[in-house]
Amino acid sequence: MTAPVRTARGSEELIRAEEPVLAHNYHPLPVVVARAEGAWVEDVEGRRYLDMLAGYSALNFGHRHPALVEAAHRQLDRLTLTSRAFHNDRLAGFAERLAALTGTDMVLPMNTGAEAVESGIKVARKWAYDVKGVPADRATIVVAADNFHGRTTTIVSFSTDETARSGFGPFTPGFRIVPYNDLAALEAAVDETTAAVLIEPIQGEAGVLIPDDGYLAGVRELTRRKGCLFVADEIQSGLGRTGHTLAVEHESVVPDVVLLGKALGGGIVPVSAVVGRRDVLGVLHPGEHGSTFGGNPLAAAVGTAVVELLETGEFQRRAAELGAVLREGLAALVGRGVVGFRARGLWAGVDVDPALGSGREISERLMREGILVKDTHGSTIRLAPPLTVTAEELTGALGTLEKVLTS
């Protein structure tokens, strides 16, 4: 990074300034980021931190990746928005390349991950009525406990997180919740009204929970046999994070519909998409669904640049190779403050001995040592560095974690 450009106000003053004007729906760590490049960020006082969260995987390619910034700048000089009332010259190319990357037929562009999930729900229900023949307003969708698909009213209707749910009812009907990683429970919940099974191939917010080998393949077989859709939420797990383009590829599974977001916007603009089979997404007709900003030229330009990065396979390989470094380093910490961990590619949930502090407290200690992570439930922290991180940076971060846990 170039020399820091410091703001007129310091971190503590800026944090205090937020209190009366920002809704308190977040509890961020007490660091005020002013600049960033690659895997590193800098606060308003010029202190540098290794970003081991990467915007919950929205920054898979690091901060301000040159190819993505160039694509955005180039498009900003030409055209940013038309709405879908008109065609634009960037959207078709983006959709074609994204479909090819994911091995799908059709793309529904949206903005945020939650919008992609809401869109996937609508598509699944419409398919159930138009194709499967489920009676009107009877369609059900089966989901997994401890899921995280967003925080809209419909989505929290099938959450088991009381913090996300409490105080926001009445809730949307039509969902059945079963334990994650339990094929027998899933089979029992699916019936003739089931439009889809909606699951995360890896549950991120729950602590990077990785299902048993064969679970995703079992979901695929069950949904085919029962005549319903398999909708995979790859918003956090997809686009290189786990060592494959999609996490379902670890079991060579092809869902009917895949939900994408976060990294698809390259950390520059919100971009999400529902991708899937033509006979599924083809149930939508003009006026039944839409988005003013979905598929806008700026988003399409950045999204295309993201797809270009992934088409080389470089980032998938980096995640797989550096994932081995991450797993080896975490394994060495088991019994030294770490009581367990789950990792796939450059993504890990690390369970810290509760006697050493909560996940929040561990995150604050790491912050003071120049490492940014985020806690989840209890004493679990998540590690998800940009895929541009180096082996040396990763090893250094693990050394800092050891220092925090053992000092």
ZANUZA-63811 format. One line per field, with one value per residue (C-alpha): x, y, z; residue in three letters; residue number from 1; chain. Coordinates in Angstrom, 2 decimals. Example, Ala and Ser with C-alpha at 12.3 -4.5 7.8 and 13.67 -1.06 7.14 Angstrom:
# ZANUZA-63811
px: (12.30, 13.67)
py: (-4.50, -1.06)
pz: (7.80, 7.14)
r: (Ala, Ser)
k: (1, 2)
c: (A, A)
//
This chain:
# ZANUZA-63811
px: (0.00, 1.08, 1.57, -1.50, -4.00, -5.22, -8.62, -9.06, -10.59, -9.06, -10.54, -12.08, -13.73, -15.12, -16.50, -18.20, -19.64, -21.43, -23.36, -26.15, -26.65, -26.22, -28.76, -27.17, -27.65, -23.91, -21.30, -18.06, -14.60, -13.14, -11.02, -11.74, -10.44, -9.44, -7.41, -6.81, -4.87, -4.57, -4.83, -4.00, -6.03, -4.95, -6.78, -7.09, -3.96, -1.92, -1.82, -1.86, -3.82, -3.93, -7.54, -8.42, -12.16, -12.28, -15.74, -17.29, -15.86, -16.97, -13.26, -12.04, -9.68, -8.42, -8.98, -8.85, -7.67, -6.12, -8.14, -11.40, -10.66, -9.69, -12.93, -14.93, -13.10, -13.48, -17.21, -17.72, -16.56, -19.17, -22.44, -23.54, -27.31, -30.19, -32.56, -33.87, -36.39, -33.68, -30.91, -27.28, -24.15, -22.53, -25.22, -25.42, -21.67, -21.62, -24.51, -22.97, -19.62, -21.11, -23.34, -20.34, -18.23, -20.91, -22.08, -25.61, -28.01, -29.56, -28.77, -31.05, -28.97, -29.69, -27.73, -27.28, -27.07, -30.38, -32.01, -30.58, -32.07, -35.47, -35.34, -34.44, -37.42, -39.78, -38.36, -38.70, -42.31, -43.23, -41.62, -43.57, -46.87, -46.20, -44.14, -44.57, -48.29, -48.35, -51.76, -51.79, -50.21, -49.27, -45.57, -43.05, -39.29, -37.11, -34.15, -31.51, -31.30, -28.55, -28.74, -27.81, -29.32, -29.81, -32.00, -35.06, -38.44, -39.02, -35.54, -35.61, -38.93, -36.91, -33.93, -33.26, -31.23, -33.43, -31.37, -32.32, -35.95, -37.10, -39.36, -39.83, -42.92, -45.41, -43.35, -43.76, -45.17, -44.14, -40.81, -39.78, -36.61, -34.56, -31.15, -28.19, -26.17, -29.06, -30.33, -32.90, -34.54, -34.47, -36.14, -38.90, -39.60, -39.89, -43.33, -45.49, -45.73, -41.95, -40.70, -37.06, -34.42, -32.42, -29.10, -25.60, -22.98, -20.98, -22.72, -20.63, -22.36, -22.84, -19.06, -17.95, -19.78, -18.76, -21.16, -20.09, -18.74, -21.70, -24.23, -24.42, -24.53, -27.31, -29.27, -28.87, -30.08, -32.99, -34.26, -34.10, -35.95, -38.59, -39.11, -38.07, -35.27, -31.88, -31.02, -27.46, -26.65, -23.02, -23.03, -20.19, -18.79, -18.65, -16.34, -13.06, -13.25, -13.03, -10.59, -13.24, -15.39, -18.34, -18.22, -20.62, -17.84, -16.08, -18.69, -19.14, -22.71, -24.72, -27.69, -30.70, -30.19, -27.16, -27.27, -24.23, -23.22, -20.50, -17.31, -19.22, -18.99, -15.25, -15.61, -16.52, -20.27, -23.06, -23.63, -25.58, -27.18, -29.41, -28.05, -29.62, -31.32, -33.32, -36.47, -36.34, -35.41, -37.50, -40.69, -40.33, -42.15, -42.03, -43.45, -43.18, -39.80, -37.32, -34.73, -33.91, -30.18, -29.94, -27.76, -26.69, -23.77, -21.29, -22.17, -21.98, -18.56, -17.13, -18.85, -17.36, -13.90, -14.47, -15.47, -12.33, -10.17, -11.88, -11.75, -7.98, -8.35, -5.54, -7.59, -9.17, -5.68, -4.41, -7.30, -6.61, -2.83, -2.95, -5.82, -3.34, -1.12, -4.11, -5.16, -1.62, -1.19, -4.50, -3.82, -0.63, -2.69, -5.08, -4.41, -2.69, -5.82, -7.71, -10.11, -11.19, -11.54, -13.17, -11.52, -12.01, -9.85, -9.14, -12.07, -12.03, -14.10, -11.84, -13.18, -11.16, -11.04, -13.84, -11.61, -9.42, -12.26, -15.24, -14.88, -15.35, -12.59, -10.18, -11.02, -10.23, -6.89, -5.98, -6.98, -4.53, -1.84, -2.66, -4.93, -8.62, -11.03, -14.65, -16.29, -19.44, -21.23, -19.62, -15.85, -15.63, -13.82, -13.88, -10.85, -11.45, -8.50, -8.48, -7.36, -4.47, -2.90, 0.59, 1.78, 4.06, 1.21, -0.98, 1.74, 2.35, -1.34, -1.41, 1.67, -0.12, -3.14, -0.84, 0.69, -2.75, -3.93, -0.82, 0.48)
py: (0.00, 3.58, 6.01, 6.19, 8.97, 9.63, 11.09, 14.15, 11.96, 8.95, 5.51, 6.12, 9.36, 7.79, 4.82, 7.16, 9.18, 6.08, 5.42, 8.02, 7.79, 4.15, 1.46, -1.02, -4.14, -4.91, -5.18, -4.63, -5.02, -1.65, -1.06, 1.65, 0.59, 3.39, 1.65, -1.86, -3.80, -7.52, -9.37, -6.30, -3.42, -0.21, 1.78, 5.54, 5.71, 3.78, 0.44, -2.59, -5.82, -9.10, -9.64, -13.24, -12.76, -11.39, -9.91, -13.31, -14.51, -11.41, -10.59, -13.95, -12.13, -9.71, -6.01, -3.98, -6.77, -4.90, -6.74, -6.10, -2.45, -1.92, -3.52, -1.27, 1.89, 1.05, 0.50, 3.60, 5.66, 4.11, 3.06, 2.08, 1.50, 1.11, -1.02, -4.17, -2.03, -1.96, -4.27, -3.42, -4.56, -6.30, -8.58, -11.32, -11.94, -12.09, -14.58, -16.78, -17.02, -17.53, -20.32, -21.97, -21.66, -23.29, -25.84, -24.47, -23.28, -20.06, -17.11, -14.85, -11.80, -10.10, -7.96, -9.51, -13.02, -12.70, -11.62, -14.69, -16.90, -15.17, -15.57, -19.24, -19.78, -18.12, -20.13, -23.41, -22.68, -21.62, -24.80, -26.88, -25.42, -25.23, -28.39, -30.74, -30.03, -29.19, -27.68, -23.87, -22.44, -25.89, -26.01, -26.73, -26.32, -28.43, -26.70, -27.58, -26.50, -24.00, -22.64, -19.13, -17.90, -14.22, -12.08, -11.08, -11.84, -14.93, -16.27, -15.83, -17.69, -20.89, -19.95, -21.68, -18.71, -16.95, -13.78, -13.51, -14.51, -13.07, -10.05, -10.36, -12.57, -13.51, -15.82, -17.07, -20.62, -23.40, -24.55, -27.75, -27.82, -31.00, -31.63, -30.90, -33.89, -36.30, -38.04, -40.12, -37.00, -35.36, -38.34, -38.31, -34.62, -34.74, -35.52, -34.79, -31.08, -30.57, -28.09, -28.16, -29.03, -25.87, -26.38, -24.95, -27.48, -26.16, -24.25, -21.12, -19.08, -22.23, -22.57, -23.98, -27.27, -29.78, -32.68, -36.30, -37.67, -38.83, -36.43, -34.10, -37.03, -38.48, -35.22, -35.29, -38.90, -38.32, -35.21, -36.93, -39.95, -37.86, -35.50, -32.20, -29.70, -29.57, -25.90, -25.34, -22.08, -21.47, -17.78, -18.24, -21.61, -21.00, -19.30, -20.85, -20.71, -24.47, -25.46, -25.96, -23.46, -24.81, -26.75, -29.40, -30.42, -32.15, -34.88, -34.40, -33.26, -31.11, -29.37, -28.17, -24.60, -22.85, -19.55, -17.30, -13.95, -12.30, -13.03, -12.60, -8.83, -8.92, -6.82, -3.84, -3.95, -6.24, -9.00, -12.21, -14.76, -17.78, -20.26, -23.52, -25.69, -24.06, -26.02, -24.68, -21.00, -20.96, -20.99, -17.24, -14.89, -11.08, -9.26, -12.20, -11.22, -8.40, -6.00, -2.43, -2.91, -6.66, -7.27, -3.62, -2.97, -2.13, -5.31, -7.35, -5.91, -6.69, -10.09, -10.96, -10.04, -12.30, -15.18, -14.57, -14.97, -18.23, -19.61, -20.04, -22.36, -20.48, -19.43, -22.83, -24.37, -21.75, -22.47, -26.20, -25.87, -23.21, -25.09, -27.85, -25.27, -24.02, -27.51, -28.49, -25.32, -25.74, -29.40, -28.33, -26.04, -28.74, -29.13, -25.74, -23.66, -25.16, -27.97, -28.74, -27.34, -27.96, -26.81, -27.10, -25.10, -21.66, -21.77, -22.96, -22.90, -23.03, -24.02, -22.36, -23.63, -21.62, -21.17, -18.90, -16.60, -16.20, -16.01, -12.26, -11.92, -14.02, -11.91, -8.71, -10.11, -11.11, -7.64, -6.08, -8.33, -7.26, -10.13, -9.63, -12.55, -12.81, -14.92, -16.94, -18.90, -19.42, -19.72, -20.43, -18.13, -18.26, -18.02, -17.15, -15.18, -13.87, -16.49, -14.14, -14.67, -16.15, -19.23, -17.01, -14.68, -17.64, -19.24, -15.92, -15.57, -19.07, -18.22, -15.15, -17.29, -19.63, -16.67, -15.32, -18.71, -19.71, -16.42)
pz: (0.00, -0.53, 2.33, 4.60, 4.16, 7.67, 8.41, 10.61, 13.33, 15.05, 15.56, 18.97, 17.87, 14.70, 16.64, 19.11, 16.21, 14.88, 18.07, 17.77, 14.00, 12.98, 13.83, 16.22, 14.10, 14.16, 16.88, 14.95, 16.37, 17.47, 14.38, 11.78, 8.37, 6.00, 3.27, 2.01, -0.60, -1.15, 2.16, 4.27, 5.66, 7.36, 10.01, 10.30, 12.47, 9.91, 11.75, 9.43, 9.91, 8.04, 6.99, 7.88, 7.34, 3.76, 4.14, 4.92, 1.55, -0.38, -0.77, -2.07, -4.46, -1.84, -1.48, -4.69, -6.98, -9.96, -12.63, -10.80, -10.07, -13.71, -14.91, -12.59, -13.63, -17.30, -16.94, -14.77, -17.73, -20.01, -18.35, -14.84, -14.86, -17.29, -15.20, -16.87, -18.75, -21.45, -22.56, -21.81, -23.61, -20.62, -19.18, -21.82, -21.80, -18.00, -17.91, -20.61, -18.86, -15.40, -16.72, -18.37, -15.20, -13.05, -15.64, -15.72, -18.41, -17.19, -14.91, -12.86, -11.78, -8.48, -6.00, -2.56, -1.20, 0.62, -2.65, -4.35, -1.63, -1.86, -5.64, -5.32, -3.03, -5.53, -8.43, -6.49, -5.56, -9.12, -10.46, -7.95, -9.13, -12.87, -13.38, -10.44, -10.03, -6.32, -5.42, -5.17, -1.99, -0.69, -1.70, 1.05, 1.20, 3.48, 5.14, 7.71, 11.34, 12.17, 8.64, 7.63, 4.37, 5.25, 7.48, 5.46, 6.99, 4.86, 5.50, 9.29, 9.19, 8.74, 10.89, 14.21, 15.49, 18.04, 17.82, 14.14, 14.74, 18.03, 17.62, 13.87, 13.53, 12.22, 10.09, 6.53, 6.39, 4.04, 5.49, 7.27, 9.35, 9.78, 11.38, 9.12, 7.91, 8.59, 5.46, 7.33, 8.78, 5.37, 3.73, 6.34, 5.74, 1.95, 0.54, -2.51, -1.58, -1.41, -3.98, -2.93, -0.40, 0.36, 2.14, 2.48, 1.35, 4.31, 7.08, 7.53, 10.22, 12.31, 12.59, 9.22, 9.69, 7.03, 6.44, 6.33, 3.06, 1.01, 2.52, -0.47, -2.86, -0.73, -0.92, -4.70, -4.96, -2.58, -4.36, -7.74, -6.41, -4.63, -7.57, -5.96, -6.52, -4.83, -4.20, -2.95, -1.19, -2.25, -1.34, 1.17, 0.10, -3.65, -6.13, -5.09, -1.30, -0.67, -3.42, -6.11, -7.96, -5.96, -2.69, -4.06, -6.46, -3.56, -4.04, -7.81, -7.18, -9.60, -7.92, -9.88, -8.66, -7.14, -5.25, -5.62, -4.16, -2.04, -4.06, -7.32, -6.82, -6.18, -3.04, -5.25, -5.91, -4.65, -7.21, -6.75, -9.03, -9.16, -11.69, -12.74, -15.29, -18.07, -17.26, -13.69, -14.11, -17.27, -15.19, -14.59, -16.94, -17.33, -14.33, -11.92, -10.48, -10.89, -9.53, -10.55, -10.02, -10.72, -13.77, -14.06, -16.43, -13.66, -11.77, -14.98, -15.83, -12.39, -12.31, -15.69, -14.41, -11.38, -13.67, -15.75, -12.64, -11.77, -15.31, -14.97, -11.97, -10.20, -7.20, -6.73, -6.71, -4.25, -1.89, -2.03, -1.57, 1.14, 2.77, 3.54, 5.26, 7.25, 8.36, 9.34, 11.37, 13.17, 13.89, 15.67, 17.92, 19.10, 22.81, 22.84, 23.24, 20.31, 21.21, 17.65, 14.16, 10.80, 7.59, 3.86, 1.51, 2.95, 5.34, 8.94, 12.08, 15.13, 18.55, 21.29, 24.86, 26.55, 29.60, 27.45, 26.48, 24.20, 20.45, 20.70, 23.28, 21.22, 18.14, 20.06, 21.26, 17.71, 16.50, 18.95, 17.44, 13.87, 12.79, 11.94, 12.39, 13.46, 16.09, 15.67, 18.37, 21.78, 21.63, 17.90, 15.49, 11.70, 9.43, 5.78, 4.39, 0.82, -1.66, -2.46, 0.98, 0.92, 2.78, 4.85, 5.81, 6.69, 8.81, 10.53, 11.38, 12.86, 14.90, 16.23, 17.11, 19.04, 20.86, 21.83, 23.06, 24.99, 26.43)
r: (Met, Thr, Ala, Pro, Val, Arg, Thr, Ala, Arg, Gly, Ser, Glu, Glu, Leu, Ile, Arg, Ala, Glu, Glu, Pro, Val, Leu, Ala, His, Asn, Tyr, His, Pro, Leu, Pro, Val, Val, Val, Ala, Arg, Ala, Glu, Gly, Ala, Trp, Val, Glu, Asp, Val, Glu, Gly, Arg, Arg, Tyr, Leu, Asp, Met, Leu, Ala, Gly, Tyr, Ser, Ala, Leu, Asn, Phe, Gly, His, Arg, His, Pro, Ala, Leu, Val, Glu, Ala, Ala, His, Arg, Gln, Leu, Asp, Arg, Leu, Thr, Leu, Thr, Ser, Arg, Ala, Phe, His, Asn, Asp, Arg, Leu, Ala, Gly, Phe, Ala, Glu, Arg, Leu, Ala, Ala, Leu, Thr, Gly, Thr, Asp, Met, Val, Leu, Pro, Met, Asn, Thr, Gly, Ala, Glu, Ala, Val, Glu, Ser, Gly, Ile, Lys, Val, Ala, Arg, Lys, Trp, Ala, Tyr, Asp, Val, Lys, Gly, Val, Pro, Ala, Asp, Arg, Ala, Thr, Ile, Val, Val, Ala, Ala, Asp, Asn, Phe, His, Gly, Arg, Thr, Thr, Thr, Ile, Val, Ser, Phe, Ser, Thr, Asp, Glu, Thr, Ala, Arg, Ser, Gly, Phe, Gly, Pro, Phe, Thr, Pro, Gly, Phe, Arg, Ile, Val, Pro, Tyr, Asn, Asp, Leu, Ala, Ala, Leu, Glu, Ala, Ala, Val, Asp, Glu, Thr, Thr, Ala, Ala, Val, Leu, Ile, Glu, Pro, Ile, Gln, Gly, Glu, Ala, Gly, Val, Leu, Ile, Pro, Asp, Asp, Gly, Tyr, Leu, Ala, Gly, Val, Arg, Glu, Leu, Thr, Arg, Arg, Lys, Gly, Cys, Leu, Phe, Val, Ala, Asp, Glu, Ile, Gln, Ser, Gly, Leu, Gly, Arg, Thr, Gly, His, Thr, Leu, Ala, Val, Glu, His, Glu, Ser, Val, Val, Pro, Asp, Val, Val, Leu, Leu, Gly, Lys, Ala, Leu, Gly, Gly, Gly, Ile, Val, Pro, Val, Ser, Ala, Val, Val, Gly, Arg, Arg, Asp, Val, Leu, Gly, Val, Leu, His, Pro, Gly, Glu, His, Gly, Ser, Thr, Phe, Gly, Gly, Asn, Pro, Leu, Ala, Ala, Ala, Val, Gly, Thr, Ala, Val, Val, Glu, Leu, Leu, Glu, Thr, Gly, Glu, Phe, Gln, Arg, Arg, Ala, Ala, Glu, Leu, Gly, Ala, Val, Leu, Arg, Glu, Gly, Leu, Ala, Ala, Leu, Val, Gly, Arg, Gly, Val, Val, Gly, Phe, Arg, Ala, Arg, Gly, Leu, Trp, Ala, Gly, Val, Asp, Val, Asp, Pro, Ala, Leu, Gly, Ser, Gly, Arg, Glu, Ile, Ser, Glu, Arg, Leu, Met, Arg, Glu, Gly, Ile, Leu, Val, Lys, Asp, Thr, His, Gly, Ser, Thr, Ile, Arg, Leu, Ala, Pro, Pro, Leu, Thr, Val, Thr, Ala, Glu, Glu, Leu, Thr, Gly, Ala, Leu, Gly, Thr, Leu, Glu, Lys, Val, Leu, Thr, Ser)
k: (1, 2, 3, 4, 5, 6, 7, 8, 9, 10, 11, 12, 13, 14, 15, 16, 17, 18, 19, 20, 21, 22, 23, 24, 25, 26, 27, 28, 29, 30, 31, 32, 33, 34, 35, 36, 37, 38, 39, 40, 41, 42, 43, 44, 45, 46, 47, 48, 49, 50, 51, 52, 53, 54, 55, 56, 57, 58, 59, 60, 61, 62, 63, 64, 65, 66, 67, 68, 69, 70, 71, 72, 73, 74, 75, 76, 77, 78, 79, 80, 81, 82, 83, 84, 85, 86, 87, 88, 89, 90, 91, 92, 93, 94, 95, 96, 97, 98, 99, 100, 101, 102, 103, 104, 105, 106, 107, 108, 109, 110, 111, 112, 113, 114, 115, 116, 117, 118, 119, 120, 121, 122, 123, 124, 125, 126, 127, 128, 129, 130, 131, 132, 133, 134, 135, 136, 137, 138, 139, 140, 141, 142, 143, 144, 145, 146, 147, 148, 149, 150, 151, 152, 153, 154, 155, 156, 157, 158, 159, 160, 161, 162, 163, 164, 165, 166, 167, 168, 169, 170, 171, 172, 173, 174, 175, 176, 177, 178, 179, 180, 181, 182, 183, 184, 185, 186, 187, 188, 189, 190, 191, 192, 193, 194, 195, 196, 197, 198, 199, 200, 201, 202, 203, 204, 205, 206, 207, 208, 209, 210, 211, 212, 213, 214, 215, 216, 217, 218, 219, 220, 221, 222, 223, 224, 225, 226, 227, 228, 229, 230, 231, 232, 233, 234, 235, 236, 237, 238, 239, 240, 241, 242, 243, 244, 245, 246, 247, 248, 249, 250, 251, 252, 253, 254, 255, 256, 257, 258, 259, 260, 261, 262, 263, 264, 265, 266, 267, 268, 269, 270, 271, 272, 273, 274, 275, 276, 277, 278, 279, 280, 281, 282, 283, 284, 285, 286, 287, 288, 289, 290, 291, 292, 293, 294, 295, 296, 297, 298, 299, 300, 301, 302, 303, 304, 305, 306, 307, 308, 309, 310, 311, 312, 313, 314, 315, 316, 317, 318, 319, 320, 321, 322, 323, 324, 325, 326, 327, 328, 329, 330, 331, 332, 333, 334, 335, 336, 337, 338, 339, 340, 341, 342, 343, 344, 345, 346, 347, 348, 349, 350, 351, 352, 353, 354, 355, 356, 357, 358, 359, 360, 361, 362, 363, 364, 365, 366, 367, 368, 369, 370, 371, 372, 373, 374, 375, 376, 377, 378, 379, 380, 381, 382, 383, 384, 385, 386, 387, 388, 389, 390, 391, 392, 393, 394, 395, 396, 397, 398, 399, 400, 401, 402, 403, 404, 405, 406, 407)
c: (A, A, A, A, A, A, A, A, A, A, A, A, A, A, A, A, A, A, A, A, A, A, A, A, A, A, A, A, A, A, A, A, A, A, A, A, A, A, A, A, A, A, A, A, A, A, A, A, A, A, A, A, A, A, A, A, A, A, A, A, A, A, A, A, A, A, A, A, A, A, A, A, A, A, A, A, A, A, A, A, A, A, A, A, A, A, A, A, A, A, A, A, A, A, A, A, A, A, A, A, A, A, A, A, A, A, A, A, A, A, A, A, A, A, A, A, A, A, A, A, A, A, A, A, A, A, A, A, A, A, A, A, A, A, A, A, A, A, A, A, A, A, A, A, A, A, A, A, A, A, A, A, A, A, A, A, A, A, A, A, A, A, A, A, A, A, A, A, A, A, A, A, A, A, A, A, A, A, A, A, A, A, A, A, A, A, A, A, A, A, A, A, A, A, A, A, A, A, A, A, A, A, A, A, A, A, A, A, A, A, A, A, A, A, A, A, A, A, A, A, A, A, A, A, A, A, A, A, A, A, A, A, A, A, A, A, A, A, A, A, A, A, A, A, A, A, A, A, A, A, A, A, A, A, A, A, A, A, A, A, A, A, A, A, A, A, A, A, A, A, A, A, A, A, A, A, A, A, A, A, A, A, A, A, A, A, A, A, A, A, A, A, A, A, A, A, A, A, A, A, A, A, A, A, A, A, A, A, A, A, A, A, A, A, A, A, A, A, A, A, A, A, A, A, A, A, A, A, A, A, A, A, A, A, A, A, A, A, A, A, A, A, A, A, A, A, A, A, A, A, A, A, A, A, A, A, A, A, A, A, A, A, A, A, A, A, A, A, A, A, A, A, A, A, A, A, A, A, A, A, A, A, A, A, A, A, A, A, A, A, A, A, A, A, A, A, A, A, A, A, A, A, A, A, A, A, A)
//
